Amino acid sequence: MPVASSPPPRSLAAALAAALVAALLVLLPGSTTAQAAPVLLSQGKPATASSTEGAGTPASAAVDGDNGTRWSSRFADPQWIQVDLGAPAQLTQVLLRWETAYATAYRIELSQNGTDWTTAYSTTSATGGGQTLDISGTARYVRVHGTQRATEWGYSLWEFQVYGTTGTGPALPGGGDLGPNVIVFDPSTPDIQARLDQVFRQQESAQFGSGRYQFLFKPGTYNGLNAQIGFYTAVSGLGLNPDDTTINGDVTVDAGWFNGNATQNFWRSAENLALNPVSGTDRWAVSQAAPFRRMHVKGGLNLAPNGYGWASGGYIADSKIDGQVGNYSQQQWYTRDSSIGGWSNGVWNQVFSGTPGAPAQGFPNPPYTTLDTTPVSREKPFLYLDGADYKVFVPAKRVNARGTSWGNGTAPKGSSIPLNQFYVVKPGASAATINQALTQGLNLLFTPGVYHVDRTLQVNRPGTVVLGLGLATIVPDNGVTAMRVADVDGVRLAGLLIDAGPVNSPTLLEVGPAGAAGDHAADPTTVQDVFIRVGGAGPGKATVGMVVNSHDTIVDHTWIWRADHGDGVGWETNRSDYGFRVNGDDVLATGLFVEHFNKYDVEWNGERGRTIFFQNEKAYDAPDQAAVQNGSVKGFAAYKVADSVSVHEGWGLGSYCYYNVDPTIRQDHGFEVPVKPGVRFHDLLVVSLGGNGQYEHVVNGTGAPTSGTSTTPSTVVFYP
């Protein structure tokens, strides 16, 4: 099935602005201590001006990151605009993007108190346009003071950006050891099996425990191992390619702890290894939040638990399985940019993109949705060894990808970042310290652990990598947002679990500020294996789980989950109205799992959005029909595309209901979308699990109702 071609850039002006921001990147030297790199300090900070032309051109519009809004002054000399950075900072650069009404003469002025000013830069011969000015000094307030206008109008700035570093303490060091819960093996390590077994006994059924572990295998060959993987456990090879690290044995997930039911085998991963399974077939019986990435299985892969009990879907990417993948009892599954020797069986929704060997398109019988390529993809960053030195490899973006990014004797495309350019975050680190590291220009490597943050982690620098090991978990305290990303190019977030705290957070993760306008098509932000949880480990609340405001963002495998079991679970106890909200344009979701939210699970407001594979269950615990009534509509759709959207496309999307508190609840539909020529969906289904609630339609008023207790999908192959 062909995929829609990539949309054109939004505007030349936005592209030029993005290029200017990208030009401010500073590469950190390969020293053993952290070196400061400039980051954007002014965006969203309080701004004031000597005057404004009108209500539509306030001072705040010059520091909002939106290339389509501006500040303009009265038509008189002199005029000024200033920004309060909130704290003293070491300043390095100012970027000005003038509108037609620019200054020929102006000064950049600095102040600690907003009253007493010193000049950091001055000119009497400026020519407008985009100007990047190198400055130096320490200040809290920065002012552009115009003294001569180039036109009859006032002064007008699209953007006024200040770059530098903050923090008054000593620089934090980059690099260092990986902490006690990162367990590193080489082929000569004694008793590897015993250590694997010890952690598995602890983690096998610790579904909501605090243990977090990462196993790392140095390049080489390991014989006779069976690495059984429990909760919050990750296993990875340390080679640049999967075949650099070979286990003659297995990496196994089964469901003995849950009587052969694999539907709760969450939060674990396997990456960057080659396996020669003992029996010829490896077992990986998982459900959500259990990625299988950059793996080479020299045999078959069985996705069902022993005894072929229930299993609820997972994710494979950038992997090669020489033999057959046995899907068996998996209700749904997504496989991206991989190579497989074959595929057997399918229950409701099996989706493939860019995967040679995948079964042909057949939905709904057999339930295969097969796309020849993935429109845009970029693999997850990973830790590896270059000789004796740890580095993080950051794979390059691919367009219309097909097959793995590695293999065939060629080096993977991308770049390497030495560990000394990362702040290695260990349990006990405060949010203030983590933010200081980010401000210094360091990337973040979270070691396994649970991290409570009392303020938002703010990722402002383009190209920042935030990578978690062993399902590192961030818990926001006091109702803060756990993490925000600025509207900049190329941020990589990967391998994290964000767990809501007991005080309601407005959001848990924000990618880009509200109104973000930058064009990031050339270097998008990626969010990969970042999971969101509300409740389960204890009471948690959040109005929205993840919000994507930045254009061109790629969300590649996420599970956004309002808990249906565990501790702190109840209709109001772990209240969370919305799971995934997209406001940015040209956002792509590959492998989107969102479940159990009180209202819309997915709200898509941006233009030209695309989703390849969606899995959803509506909230089990709705007390009655009134609790889910959406005006005159019965129930909130699982996937809602705003009426204002003109272009949107999706492939392989499923929604299930299991209203076990009140089985009489009815949903008008699983999917609610505008009826427009540019809004297209392929291969949709809804399922009533055992007759606990029913759907009237699949999408809008189209599709047969579910009925009875037979758990039979109602499907729509094309809409409209």
C-alpha positions, 0 to 999 in steps of 0.5 A: 500500500503506498504512503502519501508523499512528504508535504512541502515546507511550510515557508521559506522564512521558517526554513531560514529561521531554522537554519539560523538557529542551527548555525548556533550549535556549538560542538563540545570538545572531547575533554573529560570535563563539561564545557559550556555550550550556548543554549536559548535562554530567552524563549518564553521569558517575560518581555517588555518594551518602551511602546507597542504599535498595537495590541497585535504586536506585543513585546512577548511576540518577539520571544515566543519562538513563533516566526510569524508573530512580531513586536513593533513599536510606535513610529518614533526614536528611540525605542527599546525591547528587553527580556528578563532571563529570570537569573544571571547568565553568561551570555554569548550570542544574540540573534535578531530577525528584523521585519521590514521596519528595522534599526540602522543604529542600535545597541545591545545592552545588559543589566543585572537589575533592569535599571543600570545598563552597559553596552555589549554591542553597538552599530550605526550601519545595520542593514536589517534581516537576520543578524547573529551577534557575538557578545560577552557578559553576565546579566539577567536583563538584555535589551535592544535599544534602537536609536535610528529607524531605517523606515518611516515606521517603528522598530519591528522584530520577528525574533529576539533570541538570547543565547548563553549559559546559566548557573553560578556553581562549578561546571558539572563533569561529563562522563563517569561510571554508569552506576550500580544497576548497569551490569556490564559483561564481557565473554570472560565474566564468570557466572553470567547466568547466575547474575541474569537469574538473580535479577530475573527472580527479583523482577519477574513479577515486580510490575509496579516495583522500584527496581530498574536494571540494564544489562550490557554485553560487550562485543564478543560471543557468549555461549549457553545463556538464557537471559530471562527478562522481567519488568524494568529490565533492558538487555543490550549489546555494546557493538556498533552493529548487532552482529558484533555481540552474539549470544548462542542462547536466548533472550526470553520473555514468558508469562509463567508469573501470570499463569501463561497470560502475557497481556501484562508483560510490559516495560522491558526491552532487547536491543542491538544483539545477535541471537542463535536460539537454542531451539532454533526459535527465541520466545518474546511474549510481550505486550505494550512498552516492550521494544525489540530493536536492532536485533538479529535472530538467527532463527525464528521468533515466537511472540506467544507465551508457552501454551499460546495464552493471551498476548496484547501486542508489541513492536519490532524495529530495525531488526532482522529475523532470519526465520519465521515470526510466529505471531500466534495469539498476539492481538496486534503488532507493529513491525517497522524497517526490518527484515523477516523470513516470514510471518504466521497468523494474526488476530486483529491488527498486524501492521508492517512498514518498510519490512521485506518478508512481511505478508501481503496486504490483506486486511481484514482477512487476514488482518495485515496492513502492509506499507512498502516503506516508512515515510520518515524514520530515524532509529533510536540512539544507543550506547556502544563501545569504541575500543574502551570508550563509551559513546552514544550513536545517533542514527541518521534520518531516513526517508522512505525507509525499507529494511534495517539501517545496519548490515551488508558490511556497511557502517550505520549512518549517523554520528557518535557522541563521546560519553564525556559530553553526557551528564550521567544522571544517577538516582538522587540527582535533583531537577536543579542539577539536571537542568544545570547540566542541560544549560551547560550544553551536556546531553543526559544519560539516565542510569536505571532508577526512579527520579523525582523532579520538583521542577520541569526538566527543560531541554532547550539546546538543538540536538540534545540527546536524552537517553534512559537505560533500564526504563529510567523513570521520572516522577513529577512532584507538586504537579509540575510538567516532567519535561519540556522541549524547546522548539528547536531542531533535532532533540532525541528523547529515548528510553524513559518512563514518565510516571504521574505524581499524586498532584495533578500535572497539566501535562507530563511531556511537552515537545515544543511550546504552545504556538511553536512555528519552526520548520524541523523537516530536515532535522526533526525531534524524535520521541522513541520508547518514551512511555507515559503512565498515570496510576498503577504504581500509586495515585497519579493525575495529569490532565494530558499525558503527552503534547506535541507542539513542534512541527515535524516531530516523529513519535516512534513507539510510545505507550501512554497509559492511564492504569486500569490495574495496580494501586491508585486506580479509579475513575477519579483517583487516577484522573487523566482526560487526554492521552496524546495531543498533537498541535504541530503540523507534519507530525508522524506517529509510528507505533502509537499505543494510547489507552484508558483515558477519561475523555479522548485518548488521542486529539489531533489538531495539527495539519498533515498528521500521519499515524502508522499503527494505533492500538487503544482500549477505552477506559474500563472503569467508566461508572455509567453512560453519563460519565463518558457522554460527550454532549449528544455523542455517546462516548469520547472517540479513541482517536479524534481529528479536529474538525479544522484539519484538512489533511490527515492519514492513518493506517492500521488503527484499532480501538477496543472497549471493555466497560466492565463496571457498566457493560451497558455503555455504548460508544457511537464510534471509535474514530471521529474525523472530519469528512474532507478529501484530504482526511483518509484512513485505511484498515480500521477496527473496533472490538467489544471485549466479551460484550462489555460495552458496544460500539455503534460504528467504527468511524463517524457513522460508518461501520457495522455495530459490534454486538453480543459477546463473541469479541468479533471486530467490526472493520472499515477498509477505507474511509471515506 
